[in-house]
Structures are given as structure tokens and as C-alpha cells.
Amino acid sequence: MEGTEVVVASSPVDAGISCWDLRSGAEYLHHRSCAAPPHGLLCVADRFLASSQLRDSSGAVFYWSWHKPQVEVTSFPAEPIKPLAADREGTYIAGGGLSGDIYFWEVASGRLLKKWHAHYRAVTCLVFSDDESLLISGAEDGFVRIFDDVRREEARHLYEHSFSEHTLRVTGIVTGYGGGNAIIVSASEDRTCKVYYVIMYIKEIIENLIISTDEKFGKKKTYKQEEIDIMRGEWVEYLQGFI
């Protein structure tokens, strides 16, 4: 299938995975043994397919090659996994568990590199940013959380940002270009989409007393509109250096 553009889709209702040629619509393959949840199907660096499986209270992750309909490898994580995400090179796979934990595996060895508690309820979405510096998660608790470069061994597992605008489970997350400064859009069962403009250096900006709003607005009790406009302009100009 090298050089061929294809569409891959799965359905927990039809219990299968299908792959079609994008130009002709011809079906290349069909894997019947699959019960993938939403966001549970993954193409790993165009080399093979991975899919989390939810069956009653148990779960597994299946792996297929492009040319064989049979499952080639089956792994059994510590708990059922819902969404999956992989880096561009197919070196790592991240999975979100029903407990709210996120798991991070090395593909070549299958070794679990790290695990951390990310949400209070089941993880429903996992997405890497375009430069793979961020891992963004959504969950049934309605939160969207951002983790900074989880590939590093010394990386902290506390989220860099946490957004709680949704009132029901998060059903989808997409991110644009720009890495740590990208625009992120989330969708939810509360029938809303939320747009976030993330600046990874926001902590440095807020704590910088030279330009911080606390410093500027703490000098007087009242301000004229012209003074507020000037300070707003200075604040925006300063932010541009981080965008």
C-alpha cells in the first residue's frame, strides 16, 4: 500500500475495520474481529494498525499489519483502554484508561514507560500536537488537559493547562499548527465546541512583574480609559513575543 492514500474506519456496531482507496473507493481490506471505541483506532506511522478493544469489563489492544486480516499481536494493559495516540515516527503509543490514567508505551519493545493519573473519570480523547511537544487529553469528567513533552524521561506528569468549560464528556479534540502555541478545539456531549489558544509560556508571562497586570493595576484605585488602552496595548505587544 506504499504511496496509496486510503481511508480507514472502524465501528463498534459493525465490529470491524475497513480500508478503502481514497481515489477509486475500492476496499483494500476488512478486519472483522474488532470492537474499537471512539478514537480507539490508530495507524502507527503507516506501518500497522492498532486498536483498543472494549469487551464487557475487560480490554486489550490488537495490532494488524496492512496485508493480513488476522491479529498479529495482542497486548493486555492493566485496564481497558479507550483512545489511542501515536507520535509521527511510530516510536510511542499513548492510551487513555477507564480509570482516568494515561499509559505511555514504547512501540519497538512494547514496554510501558510511564503511567500517570490524568482525569477523575475515563479518558475519551488523546491527541499529540503537530510538533509532538504536547499531549492533549479529554475525558468523561469534561476536562481538557495538556501535558508537556511526555516523551522525556524526566517529564512531569502534572498537566500544564486544565480547561473545565465543558459540562459533559469530551467527545473530540483537534489541534492546529503551532506546537505549544497552537489553537485547540474540543467538542462535547454538552453540544458545544470550545476553542483554546494555548501559550506554553503563560506562567512566565504572568509572573513577569515588569508587565503583569497586577503590577500595573495595583498602583492606583481608578484609571482613565486612555490609560487602560495604553496598558492593554503594551500587554498585547508583550504577548506577541511568545506567539
C-alpha positions in Angstrom: 0.0 0.0 0.0 3.0 2.3 -0.2 2.2 5.5 -2.0 -1.5 4.9 -1.8 -3.9 7.2 0.0 -6.5 5.3 1.9 -9.3 5.9 4.4 -9.5 3.7 7.5 -12.6 3.5 9.6 -14.0 1.2 12.4 -17.3 0.7 14.0 -18.2 -0.9 17.4 -21.6 -1.6 16.0 -20.4 -3.5 12.8 -17.5 -4.9 14.8 -14.9 -4.4 12.1 -12.3 -2.2 10.4 -12.4 -1.4 6.7 -9.8 0.3 4.5 -10.7 2.0 1.1 -8.7 3.5 -1.7 -9.3 7.3 -1.5 -9.4 7.7 -5.3 -11.3 4.6 -6.5 -13.3 3.7 -3.4 -12.2 0.1 -3.7 -12.0 -1.8 -0.4 -8.4 -2.9 0.4 -9.0 -4.9 3.5 -11.5 -5.7 6.2 -10.7 -6.8 9.7 -13.8 -8.4 11.3 -12.6 -9.0 14.9 -12.7 -5.5 16.3 -14.7 -3.7 19.0 -12.9 -0.3 18.9 -14.4 2.5 20.9 -14.4 6.1 19.6 -10.8 7.3 18.9 -9.6 3.7 19.6 -8.3 3.0 16.1 -4.8 4.2 15.1 -2.5 4.0 12.1 1.0 3.8 13.6 3.5 5.6 11.2 1.8 4.0 8.2 3.3 0.7 9.3 0.5 -1.1 11.0 -2.9 -0.6 12.7 -3.6 -0.6 16.4 -7.0 -0.7 18.0 -8.1 -0.8 21.6 -10.8 -3.3 22.4 -13.6 -2.9 24.9 -15.5 -6.1 25.7 -17.6 -6.0 28.8 -15.2 -5.3 31.7 -12.1 -6.5 30.0 -9.9 -4.9 27.3 -7.0 -5.5 25.0 -5.1 -3.8 22.2 -4.9 -5.5 18.9 -2.2 -5.0 16.2 -2.6 -5.8 12.5 -0.2 -5.5 9.5 -1.7 -3.9 6.4 -1.7 -7.1 4.4 -3.1 -9.7 6.8 -6.7 -9.8 8.2 -5.6 -11.7 11.3 -4.5 -10.1 14.5 -0.7 -10.4 14.7 -0.1 -9.1 18.2 -2.4 -8.8 21.3 -1.4 -6.9 24.4 -3.3 -6.8 27.7 -2.9 -3.5 29.6 -3.6 -3.2 33.3 -7.1 -1.9 32.5 -9.4 -1.4 29.4 -8.0 1.3 27.1 -10.3 3.7 25.1 -8.4 6.3 23.0 -5.0 5.8 21.4 -2.5 8.2 20.0 1.0 7.8 18.5 3.8 10.1 17.6 4.6 10.7 13.9 7.5 8.2 13.8 5.6 5.5 15.5 8.0 5.3 18.4 5.5 5.7 21.2 1.8 5.0 21.7 -0.3 6.7 24.4 -3.5 5.2 25.7 -6.3 6.5 28.0 -7.8 4.2 30.5 -11.3 3.9 32.1 -9.8 5.0 35.4 -8.6 8.3 34.0 -5.0 7.1 33.8 -2.8 7.7 30.8 -0.3 5.0 29.7 2.8 5.6 27.6 4.4 2.6 25.7 7.5 2.2 23.6 6.4 0.5 20.3 9.5 -1.4 19.5 9.7 -3.2 22.8 6.1 -3.0 24.0 7.5 -1.7 27.3 5.3 0.6 29.5 7.5 3.6 30.0 5.2 5.6 32.3 1.7 5.9 33.7 0.0 8.8 35.4 -3.4 9.8 36.7 -4.7 12.5 34.3 -8.5 12.6 34.9 -11.1 11.8 37.5 -13.1 9.7 35.0 -12.4 7.7 31.8 -10.2 9.3 29.2 -12.1 9.7 25.9 -9.7 11.6 23.7 -5.9 11.7 23.2 -4.1 13.9 20.6 -0.4 14.9 20.1 0.2 18.5 18.9 1.7 18.8 15.4 5.3 19.1 16.7 4.6 16.4 19.3 5.6 18.6 22.2 2.2 18.3 23.8 -0.2 15.5 24.6 -3.8 16.8 24.9 -6.5 14.7 26.6 -10.2 14.9 27.1 -12.4 12.8 29.4 -15.8 12.0 30.8 -15.2 14.5 33.6 -15.5 17.3 31.0 -11.9 18.4 31.4 -9.4 19.1 28.6 -5.8 18.8 29.9 -2.4 19.5 28.3 0.8 17.7 29.2 4.2 19.0 28.1 6.5 16.6 26.2 5.7 13.3 27.9 8.4 11.6 25.8 11.2 12.9 28.1 12.0 10.6 31.0 12.2 13.5 33.4 8.9 15.0 32.2 6.5 15.9 34.9 3.1 14.2 34.8 1.2 17.2 36.1 -0.7 19.0 33.4 0.5 22.3 32.1 -3.1 23.5 31.5 -6.5 22.3 32.5 -9.8 23.6 31.0 -13.1 22.9 32.5 -15.5 24.7 30.2 -17.5 21.6 29.2 -20.3 20.3 31.4 -20.4 16.8 29.9 -17.9 14.3 28.5 -15.4 15.5 25.9 -16.0 13.7 22.6 -13.3 15.0 20.3 -10.2 17.2 20.2 -8.3 18.6 17.3 -5.2 20.8 17.2 -3.8 23.1 14.6 -0.3 24.0 13.7 2.0 25.9 16.0 3.1 23.3 18.6 2.9 24.9 22.1 1.2 28.0 20.6 -1.5 26.1 18.6 -5.2 26.6 18.6 -7.1 23.6 20.1 -10.7 22.8 19.6 -12.7 20.4 21.7 -16.3 19.0 21.3 -18.5 17.7 24.0 -21.9 15.9 24.6 -23.0 19.3 26.0 -23.4 20.3 22.3 -20.7 22.9 22.4 -17.2 23.3 20.8 -14.6 25.2 22.8 -11.6 26.9 21.2 -8.4 27.4 23.2 -5.4 29.5 22.3 -2.6 27.9 24.3 0.6 29.8 25.2 3.0 27.4 26.9 4.9 30.3 28.5 1.9 31.8 30.1 3.3 31.2 33.6 6.4 33.2 32.7 4.3 35.9 31.3 2.0 36.2 34.4 4.9 36.1 36.8 6.9 38.8 35.0 6.3 41.8 37.2 7.6 44.2 34.6 4.4 43.9 32.6 2.0 42.0 34.7 -1.5 43.4 35.2 -1.2 43.0 39.0 1.8 45.4 39.0 0.2 47.8 36.6 -3.3 47.9 38.1 -2.1 47.9 41.7 -0.7 51.4 41.6 -4.0 53.4 41.6 -7.6 52.7 42.6 -9.0 54.2 39.4 -7.8 54.6 35.8 -8.9 56.6 32.8 -9.9 54.8 29.7 -6.9 56.1 27.8 -4.6 54.6 30.5 -6.3 51.3 30.2 -6.0 51.3 26.4 -2.2 52.0 26.7 -1.7 49.2 29.1 -3.7 46.8 27.0 -1.6 47.6 24.0 1.6 47.0 26.0 0.3 43.7 27.2 -0.7 42.5 23.7 2.7 43.6 22.3 4.5 41.7 25.0 2.4 38.6 24.3 3.4 38.7 20.7 6.9 37.7 21.6 5.6 34.3 22.8 3.4 33.6 19.8 
